Amino acid sequence: MAMNSKGKLYGSAHFNDECKFKEILLPNNYNAYESRTYPGMYIALSKNGRTKKGNKPHLFASSAFQKGVCSAGWGPYSW
């Protein structure tokens, strides 16, 4: 997963700078992911699970990710 300069998420076959995100643990026990390449842009999902542009979401919006256990073999420190 990567984010372009307009905040749009896309799938990338090769790892590049647009694939780097910083994990932020919020006080409400949710996680937020900010683009390392484009600070101020966040991964966000709508209430229907669709992606939203990274330049629009509020950091404390309910579309942030709930911290949980991942059984797929990857996590915040695997990249």
Steps between C-alpha positions, in 0.01 A plus 500: 500500500623848415369857502559754224552876545124561476425262789359218286584145608615252238658156483866490402682190377832643621589659833578871469494814717124540449453163679643630830260595780546605861275326753350731764325358808211731586370559855176317412697177426464538124794510263557759230745464211667813361692504174875541555540651153205740531466608867146597595345236273341201673357164401125526555196283439138601468233336715441265204866395492590696187817707491486876545755752377780540753488879500140518628465280812516639850763326712247398766224394262332166558646373173839448666608139545409307815803329647463124483675171442597422143516133409633560148862505617562872465468798727617855560864398538524253210584753235 
